[in-house]
């Protein structure tokens, strides 16, 4: 285990900030963890990290590889047998 303590600043709301996901105003809270700024929307839950230039580095996007696939529904199999209908016989 490491003996290093991560430094976390208090979370604060940013006045006038607009969420990039839901376009909500005044709903972004920011905080620093070891000097790395993080932000999160309290309305939609969008969260990302900012790099040294202040550019957003979003979390990994969902793809078919990193998402859990839902299990397909169990098919209900029923056998069907067709019998010829003598009333529908074509006239010759």
N, CA, C and O atoms as CSV, one atom per row, in Angstrom:
chain,resi,resn,atom,element,x,y,z
A,1,UNK,N,N,0.835,-1.173,0.000
A,1,UNK,CA,C,0.000,0.000,0.000
A,1,UNK,C,C,0.879,1.235,0.000
A,1,UNK,O,O,1.984,1.225,0.542
A,2,UNK,N,N,0.387,2.286,-0.604
A,2,UNK,CA,C,1.181,3.504,-0.642
A,2,UNK,C,C,0.834,4.377,0.556
A,2,UNK,O,O,-0.291,4.368,1.056
A,3,UNK,N,N,1.817,5.116,0.993
A,3,UNK,CA,C,1.619,6.007,2.126
A,3,UNK,C,C,1.278,7.424,1.681
A,3,UNK,O,O,1.142,8.324,2.509
A,4,UNK,N,N,1.140,7.622,0.361
A,4,UNK,CA,C,0.833,8.948,-0.151
A,4,UNK,C,C,-0.625,9.283,0.111
A,4,UNK,O,O,-1.509,8.432,0.010
A,5,UNK,N,N,-0.851,10.535,0.447
A,5,UNK,CA,C,-2.207,11.005,0.698
A,5,UNK,C,C,-2.609,11.878,-0.476
A,5,UNK,O,O,-1.903,12.826,-0.822
A,6,UNK,N,N,-3.744,11.562,-1.090
A,6,UNK,CA,C,-4.192,12.393,-2.204
A,6,UNK,C,C,-4.842,13.656,-1.655
A,6,UNK,O,O,-5.614,13.615,-0.697
A,7,UNK,N,N,-4.510,14.771,-2.284
A,7,UNK,CA,C,-5.050,16.061,-1.858
A,7,UNK,C,C,-6.300,16.356,-2.662
A,7,UNK,O,O,-6.252,16.433,-3.889
A,8,UNK,N,N,-7.413,16.522,-1.979
A,8,UNK,CA,C,-8.690,16.809,-2.618
A,8,UNK,C,C,-9.196,18.134,-2.079
A,8,UNK,O,O,-9.319,18.312,-0.867
A,9,UNK,N,N,-9.493,19.075,-2.990
A,9,UNK,CA,C,-10.055,20.354,-2.562
A,9,UNK,C,C,-11.560,20.207,-2.407
A,9,UNK,O,O,-12.149,19.224,-2.858
A,10,UNK,N,N,-12.174,21.185,-1.770
A,10,UNK,CA,C,-13.623,21.135,-1.584
A,10,UNK,C,C,-14.320,21.360,-2.921
A,10,UNK,O,O,-13.828,22.091,-3.781
A,11,UNK,N,N,-15.460,20.724,-3.074
A,11,UNK,CA,C,-16.235,20.869,-4.304
A,11,UNK,C,C,-16.949,22.209,-4.267
A,11,UNK,O,O,-17.499,22.602,-3.238
A,12,UNK,N,N,-16.939,22.912,-5.403
A,12,UNK,CA,C,-17.562,24.229,-5.469
A,12,UNK,C,C,-18.321,24.361,-6.783
A,12,UNK,O,O,-17.915,23.794,-7.797
A,13,UNK,N,N,-19.422,25.109,-6.766
A,13,UNK,CA,C,-20.194,25.364,-7.972
A,13,UNK,C,C,-19.558,26.515,-8.739
A,13,UNK,O,O,-19.050,27.462,-8.140
A,14,UNK,N,N,-19.589,26.432,-10.053
A,14,UNK,CA,C,-19.022,27.460,-10.916
A,14,UNK,C,C,-20.163,28.284,-11.491
A,14,UNK,O,O,-21.008,27.762,-12.219
A,15,UNK,N,N,-20.187,29.578,-11.162
A,15,UNK,CA,C,-21.270,30.459,-11.610
A,15,UNK,C,C,-21.226,30.638,-13.119
A,15,UNK,O,O,-20.175,30.931,-13.690
A,16,UNK,N,N,-22.376,30.460,-13.759
A,16,UNK,CA,C,-22.497,30.666,-15.195
A,16,UNK,C,C,-22.005,29.522,-16.048
A,16,UNK,O,O,-22.087,29.595,-17.274
A,17,UNK,N,N,-21.495,28.462,-15.437
A,17,UNK,CA,C,-20.999,27.326,-16.218
A,17,UNK,C,C,-22.169,26.561,-16.821
A,17,UNK,O,O,-23.215,26.407,-16.192
A,18,UNK,N,N,-21.981,26.084,-18.044
A,18,UNK,CA,C,-23.016,25.348,-18.766
A,18,UNK,C,C,-22.528,23.921,-18.975
A,18,UNK,O,O,-21.390,23.702,-19.390
A,19,UNK,N,N,-23.385,22.959,-18.688
A,19,UNK,CA,C,-23.040,21.549,-18.855
A,19,UNK,C,C,-22.934,21.230,-20.347
A,19,UNK,O,O,-23.838,21.579,-21.107
A,20,UNK,N,N,-21.850,20.575,-20.787
A,20,UNK,CA,C,-21.722,20.230,-22.200
A,20,UNK,C,C,-22.682,19.127,-22.636
A,20,UNK,O,O,-22.913,18.963,-23.834
A,21,UNK,N,N,-23.240,18.375,-21.708
A,21,UNK,CA,C,-24.134,17.277,-22.076
A,21,UNK,C,C,-25.595,17.698,-22.093
A,21,UNK,O,O,-26.292,17.453,-23.077
A,22,UNK,N,N,-26.075,18.332,-21.016
A,22,UNK,CA,C,-27.508,18.656,-20.911
A,22,UNK,C,C,-27.795,20.144,-21.079
A,22,UNK,O,O,-28.959,20.546,-21.060
A,23,UNK,N,N,-26.769,20.965,-21.241
A,23,UNK,CA,C,-26.882,22.424,-21.404
A,23,UNK,C,C,-27.524,23.109,-20.205
A,23,UNK,O,O,-28.082,24.198,-20.340
A,24,UNK,N,N,-27.451,22.490,-19.046
A,24,UNK,CA,C,-27.964,23.109,-17.827
A,24,UNK,C,C,-27.012,24.196,-17.347
A,24,UNK,O,O,-25.793,24.041,-17.428
A,25,UNK,N,N,-27.564,25.292,-16.849
A,25,UNK,CA,C,-26.752,26.411,-16.366
A,25,UNK,C,C,-26.638,26.359,-14.849
A,25,UNK,O,O,-27.579,25.968,-14.157
A,26,UNK,N,N,-25.479,26.755,-14.341
A,26,UNK,CA,C,-25.202,26.797,-12.898
A,26,UNK,C,C,-25.398,25.442,-12.225
A,26,UNK,O,O,-25.931,25.371,-11.118
A,27,UNK,N,N,-24.978,24.382,-12.878
A,27,UNK,CA,C,-25.131,23.045,-12.297
A,27,UNK,C,C,-23.808,22.281,-12.278
A,27,UNK,O,O,-23.790,21.086,-11.982
A,28,UNK,N,N,-22.704,22.958,-12.590
A,28,UNK,CA,C,-21.399,22.308,-12.644
A,28,UNK,C,C,-20.662,22.528,-11.330
A,28,UNK,O,O,-20.518,23.659,-10.867
A,29,UNK,N,N,-20.199,21.437,-10.737
A,29,UNK,CA,C,-19.349,21.563,-9.553
A,29,UNK,C,C,-17.950,21.098,-9.930
A,29,UNK,O,O,-17.788,20.147,-10.695
A,30,UNK,N,N,-16.939,21.774,-9.389
A,30,UNK,CA,C,-15.544,21.465,-9.701
A,30,UNK,C,C,-14.763,21.223,-8.425
A,30,UNK,O,O,-15.087,21.756,-7.364
A,31,UNK,N,N,-13.725,20.404,-8.551
A,31,UNK,CA,C,-12.811,20.141,-7.453
A,31,UNK,C,C,-11.500,19.626,-8.035
A,31,UNK,O,O,-11.453,19.202,-9.189
A,32,UNK,N,N,-10.443,19.665,-7.240
A,32,UNK,CA,C,-9.125,19.193,-7.662
A,32,UNK,C,C,-8.741,17.969,-6.851
A,32,UNK,O,O,-8.972,17.907,-5.644
A,33,UNK,N,N,-8.152,16.996,-7.535
A,33,UNK,CA,C,-7.578,15.827,-6.874
A,33,UNK,C,C,-6.121,15.774,-7.307
A,33,UNK,O,O,-5.829,15.519,-8.476
A,34,UNK,N,N,-5.219,16.010,-6.385
A,34,UNK,CA,C,-3.778,16.049,-6.656
A,34,UNK,C,C,-3.443,17.016,-7.788
A,34,UNK,O,O,-2.590,16.719,-8.624
A,35,UNK,N,N,-4.104,18.164,-7.821
A,35,UNK,CA,C,-3.822,19.174,-8.828
A,35,UNK,C,C,-4.504,18.948,-10.166
A,35,UNK,O,O,-4.304,19.734,-11.092
A,36,UNK,N,N,-5.298,17.905,-10.294
A,36,UNK,CA,C,-6.011,17.622,-11.541
A,36,UNK,C,C,-7.459,18.065,-11.369
A,36,UNK,O,O,-8.168,17.528,-10.518
A,37,UNK,N,N,-7.915,19.044,-12.169
A,37,UNK,CA,C,-9.293,19.522,-12.015
A,37,UNK,C,C,-10.322,18.538,-12.567
A,37,UNK,O,O,-10.149,17.975,-13.648
A,38,UNK,N,N,-11.377,18.347,-11.815
A,38,UNK,CA,C,-12.498,17.494,-12.213
A,38,UNK,C,C,-13.759,18.342,-12.192
A,38,UNK,O,O,-13.852,19.300,-11.424
A,39,UNK,N,N,-14.726,17.997,-13.026
A,39,UNK,CA,C,-16.018,18.684,-12.990
A,39,UNK,C,C,-17.128,17.671,-13.191
A,39,UNK,O,O,-16.939,16.630,-13.820
A,40,UNK,N,N,-18.299,18.000,-12.641
A,40,UNK,CA,C,-19.444,17.087,-12.702
A,40,UNK,C,C,-20.725,17.905,-12.728
A,40,UNK,O,O,-20.834,18.924,-12.046
A,41,UNK,N,N,-21.699,17.452,-13.520
A,41,UNK,CA,C,-23.009,18.096,-13.584
A,41,UNK,C,C,-23.912,17.431,-12.552
A,41,UNK,O,O,-23.994,16.204,-12.493
A,42,UNK,N,N,-24.593,18.243,-11.735
A,42,UNK,CA,C,-25.467,17.685,-10.709
A,42,UNK,C,C,-26.837,17.326,-11.275
A,42,UNK,O,O,-27.619,16.654,-10.602
A,43,UNK,N,N,-27.144,17.760,-12.503
A,43,UNK,CA,C,-28.439,17.446,-13.110
A,43,UNK,C,C,-28.388,16.108,-13.844
A,43,UNK,O,O,-29.188,15.214,-13.567
A,44,UNK,N,N,-27.441,15.971,-14.786
A,44,UNK,CA,C,-27.420,14.762,-15.620
A,44,UNK,C,C,-26.332,13.772,-15.219
A,44,UNK,O,O,-26.341,12.639,-15.700
A,45,UNK,N,N,-25.397,14.160,-14.357
A,45,UNK,CA,C,-24.358,13.242,-13.916
A,45,UNK,C,C,-23.129,13.213,-14.810
A,45,UNK,O,O,-22.223,12.415,-14.572
A,46,UNK,N,N,-23.071,14.065,-15.836
A,46,UNK,CA,C,-21.902,14.126,-16.718
A,46,UNK,C,C,-20.669,14.473,-15.886
A,46,UNK,O,O,-20.719,15.368,-15.043
A,47,UNK,N,N,-19.578,13.775,-16.118
A,47,UNK,CA,C,-18.344,14.036,-15.384
A,47,UNK,C,C,-17.161,13.905,-16.328
A,47,UNK,O,O,-17.147,13.043,-17.207
A,48,UNK,N,N,-16.170,14.767,-16.140
A,48,UNK,CA,C,-14.946,14.661,-16.908
A,48,UNK,C,C,-13.793,15.269,-16.124
A,48,UNK,O,O,-13.974,15.826,-15.041
A,49,UNK,N,N,-12.612,15.146,-16.698
A,49,UNK,CA,C,-11.390,15.660,-16.102
A,49,UNK,C,C,-10.788,16.653,-17.083
A,49,UNK,O,O,-10.904,16.474,-18.295
A,50,UNK,N,N,-10.151,17.688,-16.578
A,50,UNK,CA,C,-9.503,18.675,-17.434
A,50,UNK,C,C,-8.001,18.436,-17.414
A,50,UNK,O,O,-7.427,18.120,-16.372
A,51,UNK,N,N,-7.359,18.591,-18.592
A,51,UNK,CA,C,-5.910,18.417,-18.644
A,51,UNK,C,C,-5.218,19.739,-18.308
A,51,UNK,O,O,-5.882,20.687,-17.889
A,52,UNK,N,N,-3.912,19.818,-18.482
A,52,UNK,CA,C,-3.149,21.009,-18.095
A,52,UNK,C,C,-3.543,22.242,-18.898
A,52,UNK,O,O,-3.416,23.363,-18.406
A,53,UNK,N,N,-4.020,22.051,-20.131
A,53,UNK,CA,C,-4.436,23.179,-20.962
A,53,UNK,C,C,-5.887,23.568,-20.715
A,53,UNK,O,O,-6.369,24.529,-21.315
A,54,UNK,N,N,-6.587,22.859,-19.859
A,54,UNK,CA,C,-7.986,23.149,-19.578
A,54,UNK,C,C,-8.944,22.509,-20.561
A,54,UNK,O,O,-10.122,22.864,-20.601
A,55,UNK,N,N,-8.452,21.568,-21.355
A,55,UNK,CA,C,-9.289,20.876,-22.334
A,55,UNK,C,C,-9.907,19.656,-21.675
A,55,UNK,O,O,-9.256,18.947,-20.908
A,56,UNK,N,N,-11.164,19.427,-21.984
A,56,UNK,CA,C,-11.901,18.322,-21.380
A,56,UNK,C,C,-11.359,16.979,-21.842
A,56,UNK,O,O,-11.122,16.766,-23.031
A,57,UNK,N,N,-11.167,16.084,-20.895
A,57,UNK,CA,C,-10.784,14.711,-21.183
A,57,UNK,C,C,-11.912,13.848,-20.634
A,57,UNK,O,O,-11.876,13.462,-19.466
A,58,UNK,N,N,-12.925,13.534,-21.465
A,58,UNK,CA,C,-14.075,12.793,-20.950
A,58,UNK,C,C,-13.712,11.361,-20.586
A,58,UNK,O,O,-12.675,10.837,-20.993
A,59,UNK,N,N,-14.589,10.748,-19.813
A,59,UNK,CA,C,-14.405,9.348,-19.459
A,59,UNK,C,C,-14.495,8.511,-20.729
A,59,UNK,O,O,-14.946,8.998,-21.765
A,60,UNK,N,N,-14.076,7.282,-20.653
A,60,UNK,CA,C,-14.091,6.407,-21.821
A,60,UNK,C,C,-15.508,6.265,-22.359
A,60,UNK,O,O,-16.449,5.997,-21.611
A,61,UNK,N,N,-15.642,6.450,-23.663
A,61,UNK,CA,C,-16.944,6.333,-24.292
A,61,UNK,C,C,-17.372,4.878,-24.351
A,61,UNK,O,O,-16.545,3.972,-24.460
A,62,UNK,N,N,-18.668,4.674,-24.279
A,62,UNK,CA,C,-19.195,3.322,-24.341
A,62,UNK,C,C,-19.109,2.755,-25.747
A,62,UNK,O,O,-19.527,3.398,-26.710
A,63,UNK,N,N,-18.576,1.567,-25.861
A,63,UNK,CA,C,-18.504,0.871,-27.145
A,63,UNK,C,C,-19.048,-0.526,-26.960
A,63,UNK,O,O,-19.387,-0.928,-25.848
A,64,UNK,N,N,-19.131,-1.262,-28.048
A,64,UNK,CA,C,-19.646,-2.627,-27.944
A,64,UNK,C,C,-18.691,-3.528,-27.168
A,64,UNK,O,O,-19.081,-4.598,-26.700
A,65,UNK,N,N,-17.437,-3.093,-27.033
A,65,UNK,CA,C,-16.454,-3.906,-26.330
A,65,UNK,C,C,-16.531,-3.703,-24.821
A,65,UNK,O,O,-16.438,-4.672,-24.068
A,66,UNK,N,N,-16.702,-2.453,-24.363
A,66,UNK,CA,C,-16.655,-2.204,-22.925
A,66,UNK,C,C,-18.029,-2.116,-22.274
A,66,UNK,O,O,-18.115,-1.839,-21.077
A,67,UNK,N,N,-19.101,-2.341,-23.019
A,67,UNK,CA,C,-20.439,-2.359,-22.435
A,67,UNK,C,C,-20.871,-3.803,-22.196
A,67,UNK,O,O,-20.508,-4.708,-22.947
A,68,UNK,N,N,-21.635,-3.995,-21.160
A,68,UNK,CA,C,-22.167,-5.322,-20.868
A,68,UNK,C,C,-23.371,-5.551,-21.773
A,68,UNK,O,O,-24.310,-4.755,-21.797
A,69,UNK,N,N,-23.326,-6.647,-22.511
A,69,UNK,CA,C,-24.410,-6.958,-23.434
A,69,UNK,C,C,-25.582,-7.560,-22.665
A,69,UNK,O,O,-25.389,-8.453,-21.840
A,70,UNK,N,N,-26.803,-7.076,-22.932
A,70,UNK,CA,C,-27.959,-7.691,-22.273
A,70,UNK,C,C,-28.190,-9.090,-22.824
A,70,UNK,O,O,-27.975,-9.352,-24.008
A,71,UNK,N,N,-28.625,-9.967,-21.959
A,71,UNK,CA,C,-28.885,-11.337,-22.389
A,71,UNK,C,C,-30.150,-11.369,-23.234
A,71,UNK,O,O,-31.137,-10.711,-22.903
A,72,UNK,N,N,-30.125,-12.137,-24.332
A,72,UNK,CA,C,-31.338,-12.219,-25.149
A,72,UNK,C,C,-32.437,-12.958,-24.394
A,72,UNK,O,O,-32.175,-13.828,-23.563
A,73,UNK,N,N,-33.664,-12.587,-24.706
A,73,UNK,CA,C,-34.805,-13.233,-24.051
A,73,UNK,C,C,-34.870,-14.697,-24.471
A,73,UNK,O,O,-34.520,-15.050,-25.597
A,74,UNK,N,N,-35.319,-15.533,-23.556
A,74,UNK,CA,C,-35.463,-16.947,-23.877
A,74,UNK,C,C,-36.567,-17.112,-24.918
A,74,UNK,O,O,-37.700,-16.682,-24.701
A,75,UNK,N,N,-36.235,-17.735,-26.046
A,75,UNK,CA,C,-37.271,-17.912,-27.067
A,75,UNK,C,C,-38.293,-18.951,-26.615
A,75,UNK,O,O,-37.951,-19.973,-26.020
A,76,UNK,N,N,-39.541,-18.663,-26.911
A,76,UNK,CA,C,-40.600,-19.616,-26.590
A,76,UNK,C,C,-40.884,-20.400,-27.867
A,76,UNK,O,O,-41.489,-19.885,-28.807
A,77,UNK,N,N,-40.448,-21.625,-27.882
A,77,UNK,CA,C,-40.570,-22.459,-29.065
A,77,UNK,C,C,-41.849,-23.272,-28.966
A,77,UNK,O,O,-42.150,-23.873,-27.935
A,78,UNK,N,N,-42.590,-23.274,-30.063
A,78,UNK,CA,C,-43.823,-24.048,-30.112
A,78,UNK,C,C,-43.889,-24.707,-31.484
A,78,UNK,O,O,-43.770,-24.034,-32.508
A,79,UNK,N,N,-44.078,-26.011,-31.503
A,79,UNK,CA,C,-44.150,-26.705,-32.786
A,79,UNK,C,C,-45.542,-26.544,-33.386
A,79,UNK,O,O,-46.552,-26.546,-32.681
A,80,UNK,N,N,-45.563,-26.404,-34.701
A,80,UNK,CA,C,-46.814,-26.218,-35.424
A,80,UNK,C,C,-46.858,-27.246,-36.544
A,80,UNK,O,O,-45.868,-27.457,-37.244
A,81,UNK,N,N,-48.013,-27.883,-36.708
A,81,UNK,CA,C,-48.167,-28.869,-37.773
A,81,UNK,C,C,-49.305,-28.406,-38.677
A,81,UNK,O,O,-50.399,-28.092,-38.208
A,82,UNK,N,N,-49.030,-28.366,-39.993
A,82,UNK,CA,C,-50.027,-27.916,-40.947
A,82,UNK,C,C,-50.724,-29.118,-41.570
A,82,UNK,O,O,-50.081,-30.100,-41.939
A,83,UNK,N,N,-52.041,-29.029,-41.681
A,83,UNK,CA,C,-52.840,-30.047,-42.354
A,83,UNK,C,C,-53.499,-29.395,-43.560
A,83,UNK,O,O,-53.934,-28.247,-43.473
A,84,UNK,N,N,-53.582,-30.107,-44.689
A,84,UNK,CA,C,-54.255,-29.527,-45.850
A,84,UNK,C,C,-55.751,-29.379,-45.588
A,84,UNK,O,O,-56.377,-30.255,-44.992
A,85,UNK,N,N,-56.313,-28.262,-46.039
A,85,UNK,CA,C,-57.735,-28.002,-45.873
A,85,UNK,C,C,-58.444,-28.482,-47.146
A,85,UNK,O,O,-58.194,-27.933,-48.219
A,86,UNK,N,N,-59.318,-29.488,-47.055
A,86,UNK,CA,C,-59.970,-30.014,-48.268
A,86,UNK,C,C,-60.912,-28.997,-48.905
A,86,UNK,O,O,-61.201,-29.104,-50.097
A,87,UNK,N,N,-61.395,-28.026,-48.156
A,87,UNK,CA,C,-62.312,-27.030,-48.712
A,87,UNK,C,C,-61.582,-26.034,-49.618
A,87,UNK,O,O,-62.208,-25.382,-50.454
A,88,UNK,N,N,-60.287,-25.916,-49.457
A,88,UNK,CA,C,-59.519,-24.973,-50.251
A,88,UNK,C,C,-58.876,-25.635,-51.465
A,88,UNK,O,O,-57.931,-25.091,-52.037
A,89,UNK,N,N,-59.372,-26.786,-51.858
A,89,UNK,CA,C,-58.801,-27.510,-52.984
A,89,UNK,C,C,-59.111,-26.752,-54.271
A,89,UNK,O,O,-60.243,-26.310,-54.470
A,90,UNK,N,N,-58.117,-26.597,-55.145
A,90,UNK,CA,C,-58.289,-25.861,-56.385
A,90,UNK,C,C,-59.086,-26.711,-57.380
A,90,UNK,O,O,-58.859,-27.915,-57.506
A,91,UNK,N,N,-60.007,-26.074,-58.073
A,91,UNK,CA,C,-60.747,-26.836,-59.101
A,91,UNK,C,C,-59.833,-27.124,-60.290
A,91,UNK,O,O,-59.020,-26.289,-60.685
A,92,UNK,N,N,-59.985,-28.320,-60.848
A,92,UNK,CA,C,-59.128,-28.710,-61.968
A,92,UNK,C,C,-59.869,-28.721,-63.256
A,92,UNK,O,O,-59.291,-29.029,-64.299
